Amino acid sequence: MPIKILMPALSPTMEEGNLSKWSMKEGDVVSSGDVLAEIETDKATMEVEAVEEGVLAKILIPGGTENVPVNAVIALLLEEGEDASVLDGFDTSSDGPAPSAVPAEAPVAVQAPASAPAAEAAPAAITAPAPNTGRVKASPLAKRLAKEAGLDLATIVGTGPNGRIVKSDIETAKASGGATPAASVQTSSAPAVQAPGGFDVVPLDGMRKTIAARMTESFRDVPHFPLTIDCRLDALLSARKAVNEAAAEDGVKISVNDFIIRACALALKKEPAANASYTPQGLKLWHDVDIAVAVAIEGGLITPVVRQSHLKGLAQISDEVKDLAGRAKARKLMPEEYQGGTFTISNLGMMGIKSFASIINQPQGCIMSIGAGEKRPVVNGDTLGIATVMSVTLTCDHRVVDGSIGASLLKYFKQFIENPALMLL
């Protein structure tokens, strides 16, 4: 009996997605681990690998089709010994509704967030990840092909989900005579449509549509208010310099943003009522502080999450943020790595922005916007002086966080920033 290939669910909340393209064609022999297709949701585009073996007999949903429901039958696979005659009258229905046969305007091969506030600027070029140095992740087919070709999997760059090595990586390595070349990762973008009147219309991809919908919903439906406070950075900058000089031989380099994440995590433990989310049934008060850090990528934004950030020191936070941000820009994050944060930090200080207020990333109760540290005149007692000052704006969901709670959170945050030795306690 033919095997039904179903539209997979790439995340627990996925209900439908776009079948961007097929990597195989009708008549191709399919082995376990082969990449069958690319599926695009509002959050990510990922390769789908075959679980069963056989011959791809019939593609029911063409590449470029939008709004394909999860569990819809997208293709049929013939088992060994079967021929095309068994397809006659075969029931290809599924429990889900029929998909809309609307071709996608411009599928974009990226992993993208459901929503995110403003973040760092994305680089012009994105470099593929370095060859594997730890545990090698590879499909069963890729392992077999590598063994037959005498290739070392540790020298091959995986382009599958979460850096997994797949069949095409082995073929590329064989063609290049060994290790996979670290080529630049290219991302496609929707072609601009020339319109009369002196402007271009750039069609919205799935990520931009989702950002537009989620941010509109949040700004319209969430009763939000901003709170702004100024923090002096001179003590923190001195501490950062001392730490980096002392740990230089170990390759440790702590950024101001690492201090900010640490200070925010500790402040949220001091004021746990701000580490909360709104639901119609009641407020969720989270036990762990999982801080999402906004990062700009090609065509949008993503918020990788530093889990249990209140339990981590500066060096560990620094390592995790570098790893998450690097893989975010290389489109290598898994959904669980950018979903489920309890609080978000968006830092535009490196771009010279003095202050700004971000839109809340629902269902979180707050988002913190970090401005640039700059020399400003300050009053010390009865004298005028100069200090490095950073403006911080906390946008609060008033259903979750009242003004007094938001002010308390900022008070603790300011204490940690201006007295960084307190972060050691």
N, C-alpha and C positions, 0 to 999 in steps of 0.2 A: 504494500500500500504506500502511495506517495507520502512523503513527510511534509507537513505544513511548516513553513518558516513564518513566524509571527513577528509583528512589529514589537520590538522590545521596549521595556520601560527602563530608561537610563537613570531615573531617580524615583524616590517614593511618591513624589507629587506629580509626576509626568502623566498626562492623560492623552496627549497626542503630540506628534512631531512631524518634521518634514523629512521625507526620504530624499536626501540631497543627491546621491548618485549610487549606482551599482558599480562595484569593483570587479564583478564577474559578469559574464554574459550567458545566455541560454546555450546549453550544450557543454559548458565547462565542467570538468571533473572537480568536485569539491572534497577537500580533506578537512579533518578536524583542525581548527586553528586558522584556516584561510579567512582572509578579510572578505566578507560578502558585500558590504555596503557601508555608506556613511549616513548616519541619522543625526538630524539637527533638531534640537529643542530650543525653547526660549533661553536656556541656560548654557548649553554646550553642544558641540558637534563631536561625535565619537565614532570610531570604527566598530563595526559589529562583526565578530568572528563566528565562523561555523562551529556548531557543536557536533552535528551529524556528518557522515560521509555519504557521498553519492554523486549524482549528476544533476546540475541545475536545469530542470526540465522546462519550467515556465515561470517567467516573471509577471506577476499579476499587477503590481503597482510600479509604474515606471519611475526612473530617477527624475527628481525635480518636482515631485508631487508634494503638496502641502497638506497639513491637517490630517495626517494618517492616524487613526485611533490606535492606542496601545492594544495589542493582541489581534489586530486585523491581519489576515493572511496576505503576505506580500509576495510570496513565491512558493513553488513546489519543488521538492527534491526527490528524485527517483533513487530507490535503494538498489543495491547490487542485484542484477538479474532482471530488473524491471525494464520495460520499454514504454514508449510514449502512449501506447494503446491504453494503459491503465488510467490515463488522464481523462478519457472519455466518460463524461457524466460524473466525474469525481466532485464531491461537494467541497467547494472552496470557501464556504461561509464561515463566519466567526461570530462570537458573542457580541462583538463591538459593532457600531454603526459603520456604514460604508464611508470610505475616505473621500474627501473632496479632491477631484482631479484637477487642481489648479497648479500649474507649474510655478515653482519658487522663482522669484525675480532674480535673486543672486545669492545662492547659498554661500556662507562664509565659513571656511574651515578654521574655526576658533572655538575655544571654550570660554563662555561668557557668563556673567552673573545675571540673576534675575533682576537685580537692581543694585545700585551703588551710588554714593555721593561723589563729589569731586575728589580727584586724587592726583598722584604724581604724573608728570608728563611721560608718555611712552617714548622709548627710543626709536630712532628712524629705522634701525636695522635690528633684527632679532636673530640671534645665533642659536643653532640647534644645540641640544645638550651634549656634554662630553661623553665619551665612551663609558660603559659601566665599570665601576670600581668595587661595588659591593655585590649583594646577591643579584644574580642575573634573572630577569623576568622575561620569559620567552614562551611562545605557544608550543604545544607538542610538535606541530609540523615544523616550526622553525628550528627546534632542537634537532630533529631528525635530519633535516636538510643541511644544517651546519655540520653535523657529525659526518655525513656523507661527503661533504665538500672539504672537510678538514679545517673548518673555521673555528676560531676561538670566540665564543659568544661574548666574552668580556670586552672584546675590541670593537663590538658592533653597537651602533646607536639605534635604540628602539624608537620607532615612530608610532607604535600602537598606543592604546590607552595606558596612561600612567607610565610611559616609557617602555612598554612591553615590546619585545622583538617579535616581529611577525614575518610571514613568508617573503614579502616584498623587500624587507631589510636584508635577508639572506641573499636574495637575488642581486640586490645592489652591491653588497659586499663581494660577491663572487665576480661581478662585472668589474669592480675596482681593484680586484686582486687581494682582498683582505679586509681590513677595517673599513667601516662605513665612513665616507668623508663627511666632515662636519660642515655641511652646506647650510646656507641661510634658509630659514623657514619663510616661505612666501605665503602671504595671505591675500586672498582675492577680495575685491571690494565691488560693490554694485556699480555698474557703469552709469555715468552721468547722462541724463537725457536732456538734450538741448531743447530749450523752450523759447518761444518768441518773447521778446521783452527784455532781453539782456540778462538772463540768469539760467543756471542749470538745475535740473531736478535730479537728485540722487535718491533712488529708491531705498526704502527702509529695509534693512535686513532684520532677522529675527531678534537679535540682541537689542538693536535700537528701538524696535517696536515695543519690546518688553520694558526697557528703561522708560520710554515715554509713558506707557500705561501705568507702571508701578509708581513713578514719581508724581504723575498727575493725581492718582488715587491717594497717595500719601499726603500731598500738599492740600488736597481738597477735603479729605475726610478726617485727617488727624488734627485735633485742636492743639497746635504747637506754639511754643514761645521760646525766644532766645534769652540766654544769660551770658554776659561777657565779663571776663576778668583779665587783668594784666599780671603777668608773672615775670619776675626778674630772673635772668638766666646766668648771671656772672658766676655764681657759685657752681652751677651745674656745668658750665663750660670749663671751669678750672678742674673740676672732678673728672670730667670726660678726658681732658688732656692728660691728666695724671694716670688714669686707668689705661688709656691707650699706649702711653709710653712704657708703662710697667709690663703690659701684656703683649707688647709688639712681637717678642720672640715666639710667642705662642700663636701668632696670626690673628689675635683678637683685635677687632676695631669696632668700638661701640659708637653708634650715631646718636645724635640728639633725639631722633625719633624713638630709638630703643629706650632711652630714659623716659620719654613721654608715655610709652606703652606701659612700662613698669610702674610709673607714678599713677597712671590712670587705673591700673589693675588694683593697686594697693588702696587707692582712694575709694574704689567701688566696694572693697571689703570693709572699709570704714563706714561707708554709707550704702549698705546692701539694698536699700529700697530703690536705688537708682538702677540696679542691675536687674531689671524687671521687664516684663512684656504684658501687654493688654490682651485679654480674651473676653468674650461676652460672658463666660462663666466666672471670671475673676482674674486677679493679677497673678502672673507667674513670677515668683521670686526665685531666681536661678541660684543654685548653690555654687557653681563654678563661674569664674569670670572668663568668658571666651571672647576675646577682643578681635573683631574684624578690622583689617587694615586696608583701606581703599588703595587700589593700584590701577593706574591707567594702562589699558592695552589697546591694540589697534581696533578702532571703531567703537570703543566703549570702555567700561569699567568693570572691575571684579574685586571682591573683598575676601581674600584668603584669611583664615581664622587662626589666631594663636590660641590654642586650647589651654585651659587652666593657667592663664598667664600670671595669675597671682601667686603661683607656686614656682615660678621660674625666675632665675637671676638674669642679669643684663646680658651675659655672654650667651646663654641659651636662647633668650628672646632674639638677640642679634642674629644668631645662626638660623633660627627658624624663619625669621622675616626675610633674610636673604634668600633662603631656599624657596620659600613660598612665592616671593615676588619674582624670582628668576623663572620658576616653572610656570607661573601665571602668564608671564610675557612670552614663554615658549609654548603655551597652550598645552601644558602637561598636568594641570591640576585635575584631580577627581572631584566630582560634585560634593562629596562629604568634606572636602578641604576648603570650600568657600560657602558652605551653607551652615546655618544654625548658630551664628554668633549671637552673643547677648548684648553687645555694645560695639559701636563703630567709631573709629578714629579716621578723620580725613585731614591730611597735612598738605597745604599748599604753600607753606613757608618757603620752601626751596625755589618757588617760582616768584617770590617777592610780594605775594599777597599779604597785606597787613592784617585784615580780618575778613571773615565771611561766615555765613550761617548755612549749613548743609540741610538738605531735606532728610527727614527721618527714614531710616531703612527698616520698614516694618518687618516683623512685629516688635522690633526693639523699641525700648522706651526713650532712648537718648542717642544722640550722635554728637561727637566733639570735633570741632573744626579748629585747626591749628594754623595760626598766621606766622609771619616771618619774625625772627628775632632781630631787632634793630636797636641802634643806639638812640636813646631818647632822654630828654631832660627829666630828672626826678627830684622830688623834694625829700631830703634827709633831715628830719627835725625842722630846723629853721634855715637850713642852707640848701642851695640848689646844686645838684650834681648830675652826673651822666651815668646811665646804666643800660645794659642790654635787656630790652623788654620784649616779651612775646604776648600778643593778644590771643585769648582762647575764648571761643563761643560754644556754649552748650545749647543745642536745640532739644527741647523736651516735649514729650507727649503728655499733655496736661491730664489725660485720663489716668496716667501712670505716675508721673512725677510732678509734684507741686513745686511752687517756687522755692519754698524752704528746703526741700530735699535737693533740688538742683543747686541751690546756693551752698548747701552743706558739702555736696560732692566737690564743687569747685574750690571750696575752702581747703579741703584735705588735699586736693590735687596741687594747689598752689604751695601748700606746706612742703610737699615732697619735692616739687620742682625747685623751690628756693632753698631747701635744705636737703640736698641729695643724700647726705649721710643717713637720713632717716629711712631710706630705702634698704639699708642694710639690716634693720631691726627685724 
